Amino acid sequence: MVSDLVTGDAVVLGLRPARLPSRGLAILLDLAVYVTGYVLISVGLTMATASLDEAARAAVSVASFLLVLVGVPIAVETLSHGRSLGKLACGLRVVRDDGGPIRFRHALVRGAMGIVELMLTFGSIACIASLVSVRGRRLGDVFAGTLVVRERVPGTRVMPVPPPPPWLAGRFTGLDLSAVPDGLWLAIRQYLTRMNQLDPQVGAAMAVRLADDLVARTGAPPPAGVPAAAFLMAVVHERQSRDAARAFRPSAVGPGHGFSPAPVPGPVPVVAPVPYAAPAPVAPVAPVAPVAPVEAPRAGGFAPPA
């Protein structure tokens, strides 16, 4: 499927792991907010529990510490799907290793390990683990199976999709594209804009898999004698043409915009019937030599590279 084909490419092109400086800044912002809230709550609890004994005040202090500095970060990451205040300000987000949103168990493991990594050791263990890790993960990310990625990346120039060969222009006008999901369109576009940067064998295999997925979605038989990459270009060009036709379709507007009003229907003129003319005799055609049988294509319709 499409997810198997684009996952290895998405790790490099889509998901960009956050590095130590941005992660450190996000953690400092979060700690500043949480510590400020903890100090305010501690002052209020100290005044409210002044009449209690020493053991009760100690229990309230430990409970407030665990609630504010451990429970609140876990709840924030769970409810916001990995976006705390510091990460939101720095354009970061916590996701699973497969790119999906985190759940409560992921946030719980990260919060529990954060007590040792960030608070008890003043972030030294987290810094060392993030520097050693290839993707900048601390121990909490390793045990939770998570990754901190950058959501806001610098804008890049959008590469246009190469045009199809001229002999394929208008060949797929009747193709039904309503069942093709957006994920498959994105994968096809990514392949077509980077096909010249790939290894020829790998690129040809990816084109065959994408073309087979597209044929399965459209329900039409694979075109005979059309390479997989050219077929993808032609179908994408057909979809772009349809989108442009829908976007620039003239709509009904009022007077003064350069459009003449629609004519008022009048009586339909009666046209005299035209007599059917007999077809002219056709000259006999010379017999054609028999054509050698062509080997039937494989089930997918597109042959993989040799």
DODOZA-240771 format. One record per residue (C-alpha): residue number from 1; residue in three letters; chain; x, z, y. Coordinates in pm, 1 decimal, decimal comma. Layout:
BEGIN
> NUM_ALA_A_X_Z_Y
...
END
This chain:
BEGIN
> 1_MET_A_0,0_0,0_0,0
> 2_VAL_A_91,5_-12,5_365,3
> 3_SER_A_198,0_351,3_388,1
> 4_ASP_A_458,9_301,8_115,5
> 5_LEU_A_599,1_2,0_299,6
> 6_VAL_A_624,2_142,7_649,1
> 7_THR_A_721,7_502,6_571,1
> 8_GLY_A_1090,5_430,0_543,0
> 9_ASP_A_1080,0_230,2_865,0
> 10_ALA_A_869,9_488,8_1048,7
> 11_VAL_A_1128,2_762,0_999,4
> 12_VAL_A_1372,9_562,9_1208,7
> 13_LEU_A_1144,8_378,1_1448,7
> 14_GLY_A_831,9_593,9_1474,4
> 15_LEU_A_929,8_959,9_1423,6
> 16_ARG_A_1228,9_1069,1_1628,6
> 17_PRO_A_1353,4_1418,2_1533,4
> 18_ALA_A_1403,8_1656,3_1823,9
> 19_ARG_A_1755,8_1783,1_1880,0
> 20_LEU_A_1888,8_2124,7_1971,0
> 21_PRO_A_1873,6_2103,2_2355,4
> 22_SER_A_1507,4_2003,4_2372,0
> 23_ARG_A_1410,1_2245,2_2096,0
> 24_GLY_A_1601,8_2528,2_2262,9
> 25_LEU_A_1429,0_2464,2_2594,2
> 26_ALA_A_1087,9_2463,0_2425,7
> 27_ILE_A_1164,0_2791,4_2246,5
> 28_LEU_A_1280,4_2953,8_2570,3
> 29_LEU_A_957,4_2851,9_2743,8
> 30_ASP_A_749,6_2986,6_2457,4
> 31_LEU_A_943,2_3313,3_2445,1
> 32_ALA_A_907,3_3358,9_2820,0
> 33_VAL_A_528,1_3329,5_2790,0
> 34_TYR_A_502,7_3549,7_2480,8
> 35_VAL_A_739,2_3820,6_2608,9
> 36_THR_A_556,2_3833,6_2941,0
> 37_GLY_A_227,4_3877,8_2759,6
> 38_TYR_A_380,2_4138,8_2529,0
> 39_VAL_A_514,1_4341,2_2822,8
> 40_LEU_A_179,4_4337,2_3000,1
> 41_ILE_A_-7,1_4435,2_2684,3
> 42_SER_A_248,7_4708,8_2607,1
> 43_VAL_A_207,6_4861,5_2953,1
> 44_GLY_A_-167,5_4862,2_2913,4
> 45_LEU_A_-150,3_5013,5_2565,5
> 46_THR_A_95,3_5279,1_2682,3
> 47_MET_A_-144,7_5391,0_2951,0
> 48_ALA_A_-440,8_5376,5_2712,8
> 49_THR_A_-268,3_5573,8_2434,2
> 50_ALA_A_-105,1_5839,5_2650,4
> 51_SER_A_-319,8_6107,3_2493,2
> 52_LEU_A_-221,9_6018,3_2135,9
> 53_ASP_A_63,9_6169,2_1939,7
> 54_GLU_A_404,3_6009,2_1884,0
> 55_ALA_A_321,1_5849,4_1544,7
> 56_ALA_A_2,4_5687,1_1674,6
> 57_ARG_A_179,6_5542,1_1975,5
> 58_ALA_A_455,9_5403,8_1749,4
> 59_ALA_A_197,1_5242,5_1521,1
> 60_VAL_A_19,6_5083,5_1816,4
> 61_SER_A_351,8_4956,2_1951,2
> 62_VAL_A_448,9_4794,3_1618,1
> 63_ALA_A_101,6_4642,7_1581,7
> 64_SER_A_113,6_4494,3_1931,1
> 65_PHE_A_462,2_4352,9_1863,0
> 66_LEU_A_349,8_4182,5_1542,1
> 67_LEU_A_28,1_4059,5_1699,9
> 68_VAL_A_174,2_3911,9_2019,3
> 69_LEU_A_519,9_3792,3_1914,7
> 70_VAL_A_434,7_3685,8_1558,2
> 71_GLY_A_59,7_3638,9_1521,7
> 72_VAL_A_-2,8_3456,4_1848,5
> 73_PRO_A_266,9_3186,9_1792,1
> 74_ILE_A_132,8_3125,9_1440,5
> 75_ALA_A_-222,4_3095,0_1569,8
> 76_VAL_A_-116,2_2864,5_1854,8
> 77_GLU_A_74,5_2627,3_1625,6
> 78_THR_A_-211,4_2623,6_1373,6
> 79_LEU_A_-488,8_2557,4_1624,0
> 80_SER_A_-289,6_2306,2_1830,4
> 81_HIS_A_-148,6_2125,9_1522,1
> 82_GLY_A_212,2_2197,6_1615,6
> 83_ARG_A_193,7_2187,7_1995,5
> 84_SER_A_284,0_2515,2_2163,2
> 85_LEU_A_316,1_2547,8_2539,6
> 86_GLY_A_692,6_2493,7_2534,9
> 87_LYS_A_670,9_2198,2_2296,7
> 88_LEU_A_390,5_2046,4_2500,2
> 89_ALA_A_602,6_2071,5_2816,4
> 90_CYS_A_904,0_1913,8_2642,0
> 91_GLY_A_706,1_1643,7_2462,3
> 92_LEU_A_766,5_1784,8_2112,1
> 93_ARG_A_543,8_1849,8_1814,4
> 94_VAL_A_575,7_2012,7_1471,8
> 95_VAL_A_466,8_1784,7_1185,4
> 96_ARG_A_500,3_1784,6_809,5
> 97_ASP_A_777,8_1595,0_636,5
> 98_ASP_A_534,8_1310,3_572,7
> 99_GLY_A_430,7_1297,3_940,1
> 100_GLY_A_92,4_1468,8_900,0
> 101_PRO_A_-34,0_1768,0_1103,0
> 102_ILE_A_72,5_2114,8_997,0
> 103_ARG_A_-162,2_2380,0_857,2
> 104_PHE_A_-172,6_2759,0_859,7
> 105_ARG_A_75,7_2802,7_576,7
> 106_HIS_A_334,5_2588,3_754,8
> 107_ALA_A_295,2_2787,7_1076,5
> 108_LEU_A_306,1_3116,2_882,4
> 109_VAL_A_636,9_3031,5_713,5
> 110_ARG_A_786,2_2911,5_1042,3
> 111_GLY_A_672,1_3226,9_1222,6
> 112_ALA_A_799,5_3460,6_951,5
> 113_MET_A_1139,0_3290,7_942,7
> 114_GLY_A_1145,1_3284,8_1322,7
> 115_ILE_A_1162,0_3665,9_1330,5
> 116_VAL_A_1500,6_3651,6_1155,5
> 117_GLU_A_1628,7_3326,7_1305,0
> 118_LEU_A_1522,5_3367,0_1666,0
> 119_MET_A_1458,4_3733,6_1742,3
> 120_LEU_A_1683,2_3946,8_1521,9
> 121_THR_A_1987,3_3717,6_1554,7
> 122_PHE_A_1910,0_3591,5_1909,2
> 123_GLY_A_1875,7_3234,6_1783,4
> 124_SER_A_2227,6_3204,8_1640,1
> 125_ILE_A_2111,5_3122,0_1286,0
> 126_ALA_A_1861,8_2869,2_1417,8
> 127_CYS_A_2128,4_2699,1_1631,8
> 128_ILE_A_2374,0_2672,5_1342,2
> 129_ALA_A_2107,0_2538,4_1104,3
> 130_SER_A_1986,6_2285,3_1361,4
> 131_LEU_A_2339,4_2159,5_1424,5
> 132_VAL_A_2416,0_2126,7_1053,8
> 133_SER_A_2085,8_1957,6_963,4
> 134_VAL_A_2070,6_1579,9_991,5
> 135_ARG_A_1721,2_1595,0_1141,9
> 136_GLY_A_1783,0_1906,1_1351,8
> 137_ARG_A_1573,1_2143,8_1138,5
> 138_ARG_A_1610,8_2521,2_1136,1
> 139_LEU_A_1558,6_2734,2_826,2
> 140_GLY_A_1190,9_2784,1_903,9
> 141_ASP_A_1140,5_2407,4_898,9
> 142_VAL_A_1330,3_2373,6_571,7
> 143_PHE_A_1124,4_2639,0_390,7
> 144_ALA_A_794,4_2523,8_546,1
> 145_GLY_A_856,1_2153,1_488,2
> 146_THR_A_813,7_2065,7_855,9
> 147_LEU_A_995,7_1868,1_1121,7
> 148_VAL_A_995,4_1885,4_1501,5
> 149_VAL_A_965,3_1535,3_1647,1
> 150_ARG_A_954,7_1382,1_1992,9
> 151_GLU_A_613,7_1257,5_2099,2
> 152_ARG_A_716,5_1114,5_2436,0
> 153_VAL_A_987,9_853,3_2387,1
> 154_PRO_A_1127,4_611,4_2645,3
> 155_GLY_A_925,0_295,0_2677,2
> 156_THR_A_1069,9_-8,5_2508,3
> 157_ARG_A_1004,7_-373,2_2571,9
> 158_VAL_A_729,2_-502,3_2346,6
> 159_MET_A_859,2_-788,8_2138,0
> 160_PRO_A_617,0_-1080,6_2106,8
> 161_VAL_A_508,3_-1201,6_1766,1
> 162_PRO_A_672,5_-1536,5_1683,6
> 163_PRO_A_428,5_-1829,6_1684,8
> 164_PRO_A_326,6_-1989,0_1354,8
> 165_PRO_A_443,3_-2336,5_1252,4
> 166_PRO_A_247,8_-2617,9_1422,4
> 167_TRP_A_108,5_-2745,0_1092,7
> 168_LEU_A_-72,3_-2408,9_1044,5
> 169_ALA_A_-245,3_-2407,4_1383,6
> 170_GLY_A_-621,3_-2364,7_1343,2
> 171_ARG_A_-607,8_-2351,2_964,0
> 172_PHE_A_-747,7_-1995,2_936,2
> 173_THR_A_-1030,3_-2013,1_1190,6
> 174_GLY_A_-1290,5_-1927,6_925,7
> 175_LEU_A_-1103,0_-1628,3_781,8
> 176_ASP_A_-1292,9_-1296,5_784,4
> 177_LEU_A_-1066,3_-1033,7_944,2
> 178_SER_A_-1322,6_-756,0_987,7
> 179_ALA_A_-1203,2_-554,9_685,4
> 180_VAL_A_-834,1_-550,4_782,4
> 181_PRO_A_-741,3_-196,9_901,6
> 182_ASP_A_-538,0_-127,9_1212,2
> 183_GLY_A_-256,0_19,7_1006,2
> 184_LEU_A_-203,3_-309,6_826,0
> 185_TRP_A_-203,7_-501,8_1155,6
> 186_LEU_A_57,9_-260,4_1291,5
> 187_ALA_A_276,8_-301,4_984,2
> 188_ILE_A_251,7_-681,4_1003,2
> 189_ARG_A_339,0_-680,6_1372,3
> 190_GLN_A_637,7_-452,3_1316,2
> 191_TYR_A_764,2_-678,4_1041,8
> 192_LEU_A_719,9_-1001,4_1239,9
> 193_THR_A_898,6_-863,2_1546,4
> 194_ARG_A_1192,2_-737,4_1336,1
> 195_MET_A_1209,0_-994,8_1059,2
> 196_ASN_A_1527,0_-1152,4_1197,7
> 197_GLN_A_1704,4_-813,9_1191,9
> 198_LEU_A_1632,7_-748,7_821,3
> 199_ASP_A_1822,8_-854,0_515,2
> 200_PRO_A_1679,8_-1187,1_392,4
> 201_GLN_A_1596,4_-1050,2_45,9
> 202_VAL_A_1434,2_-733,4_180,3
> 203_GLY_A_1247,6_-921,7_451,9
> 204_ALA_A_1109,3_-1175,1_204,9
> 205_ALA_A_990,2_-899,5_-29,2
> 206_MET_A_818,1_-716,9_259,2
> 207_ALA_A_647,8_-1039,0_369,7
> 208_VAL_A_513,5_-1096,8_17,8
> 209_ARG_A_373,3_-742,9_-5,8
> 210_LEU_A_212,2_-761,1_337,5
> 211_ALA_A_64,5_-1103,5_266,8
> 212_ASP_A_-81,2_-983,9_-64,2
> 213_ASP_A_-237,6_-681,6_110,9
> 214_LEU_A_-383,7_-911,9_376,6
> 215_VAL_A_-526,7_-1149,9_117,0
> 216_ALA_A_-681,9_-856,1_-67,4
> 217_ARG_A_-847,0_-735,3_254,0
> 218_THR_A_-982,6_-1071,9_363,0
> 219_GLY_A_-1115,7_-1167,1_19,9
> 220_ALA_A_-995,9_-1525,7_59,6
> 221_PRO_A_-766,2_-1694,3_-193,2
> 222_PRO_A_-401,0_-1722,8_-92,7
> 223_PRO_A_-315,1_-2055,9_68,9
> 224_ALA_A_-121,9_-2285,7_-158,8
> 225_GLY_A_225,5_-2387,3_-46,6
> 226_VAL_A_235,0_-2156,5_258,2
> 227_PRO_A_526,9_-1910,7_283,6
> 228_ALA_A_431,3_-1547,3_320,1
> 229_ALA_A_595,5_-1501,8_662,3
> 230_ALA_A_431,0_-1817,8_800,8
> 231_PHE_A_95,2_-1701,6_665,4
> 232_LEU_A_134,1_-1366,9_845,5
> 233_MET_A_224,9_-1542,5_1172,1
> 234_ALA_A_-75,1_-1773,7_1150,1
> 235_VAL_A_-322,3_-1492,7_1076,5
> 236_VAL_A_-189,0_-1273,4_1357,4
> 237_HIS_A_-206,5_-1571,0_1594,8
> 238_GLU_A_-566,8_-1631,0_1485,6
> 239_ARG_A_-657,5_-1268,4_1553,6
> 240_GLN_A_-495,1_-1280,3_1897,1
> 241_SER_A_-686,2_-1598,8_1977,6
> 242_ARG_A_-1013,7_-1434,5_1879,9
> 243_ASP_A_-938,1_-1125,0_2089,4
> 244_ALA_A_-851,6_-1342,4_2388,6
> 245_ALA_A_-1169,5_-1546,2_2345,4
> 246_ARG_A_-1380,1_-1229,5_2339,6
> 247_ALA_A_-1198,9_-1082,3_2640,2
> 248_PHE_A_-1228,9_-1393,3_2859,4
> 249_ARG_A_-1573,5_-1503,6_2747,2
> 250_PRO_A_-1779,2_-1589,9_3062,7
> 251_SER_A_-2057,8_-1343,6_3125,9
> 252_ALA_A_-2373,0_-1377,2_3328,1
> 253_VAL_A_-2299,6_-1304,1_3695,7
> 254_GLY_A_-2501,2_-1327,6_4014,1
> 255_PRO_A_-2487,5_-1604,5_4274,2
> 256_GLY_A_-2183,4_-1638,2_4489,8
> 257_HIS_A_-1926,7_-1622,8_4208,3
> 258_GLY_A_-1881,6_-1995,7_4161,2
> 259_PHE_A_-2120,0_-2026,6_3865,7
> 260_SER_A_-2428,2_-2246,2_3882,1
> 261_PRO_A_-2752,5_-2092,9_3754,5
> 262_ALA_A_-2878,7_-2191,6_3415,5
> 263_PRO_A_-3112,3_-2493,1_3427,6
> 264_VAL_A_-3482,4_-2430,4_3387,2
> 265_PRO_A_-3600,8_-2571,5_3056,2
> 266_GLY_A_-3832,3_-2868,8_3101,2
> 267_PRO_A_-4020,3_-3101,4_2873,3
> 268_VAL_A_-3813,5_-3232,3_2588,7
> 269_PRO_A_-3782,2_-3612,0_2609,6
> 270_VAL_A_-3895,8_-3808,4_2312,1
> 271_VAL_A_-3617,6_-4016,9_2164,2
> 272_ALA_A_-3695,3_-4320,1_1959,8
> 273_PRO_A_-3568,6_-4295,0_1604,5
> 274_VAL_A_-3253,9_-4485,4_1531,5
> 275_PRO_A_-3273,4_-4700,2_1220,5
> 276_TYR_A_-3028,7_-4611,9_946,3
> 277_ALA_A_-2758,6_-4876,2_917,7
> 278_ALA_A_-2635,0_-4960,6_575,8
> 279_PRO_A_-2268,6_-4883,1_522,9
> 280_ALA_A_-2023,2_-5166,3_521,9
> 281_PRO_A_-1881,7_-5265,2_184,5
> 282_VAL_A_-1559,9_-5088,6_98,3
> 283_ALA_A_-1262,9_-5281,3_-29,5
> 284_PRO_A_-1146,6_-5182,1_-376,7
> 285_VAL_A_-860,2_-4937,2_-382,1
> 286_ALA_A_-558,5_-4983,3_-601,6
> 287_PRO_A_-528,8_-4727,9_-881,7
> 288_VAL_A_-306,2_-4429,8_-806,8
> 289_ALA_A_-37,7_-4314,8_-1045,5
> 290_PRO_A_-117,5_-3985,6_-1218,3
> 291_VAL_A_33,0_-3676,5_-1056,7
> 292_ALA_A_234,0_-3432,4_-1261,6
> 293_PRO_A_53,4_-3097,6_-1314,8
> 294_VAL_A_155,9_-2822,7_-1074,1
> 295_GLU_A_242,8_-2482,3_-1209,1
> 296_ALA_A_-30,4_-2228,9_-1125,6
> 297_PRO_A_70,4_-1962,7_-868,6
> 298_ARG_A_102,1_-1600,0_-964,2
> 299_ALA_A_-188,9_-1354,5_-920,1
> 300_GLY_A_-74,4_-1231,8_-579,0
> 301_GLY_A_-44,7_-1580,9_-437,2
> 302_PHE_A_303,3_-1537,4_-285,8
> 303_ALA_A_617,9_-1569,0_-494,7
> 304_PRO_A_880,3_-1298,2_-443,0
> 305_PRO_A_1230,5_-1398,4_-339,2
> 306_ALA_A_1477,3_-1494,6_-609,7
END
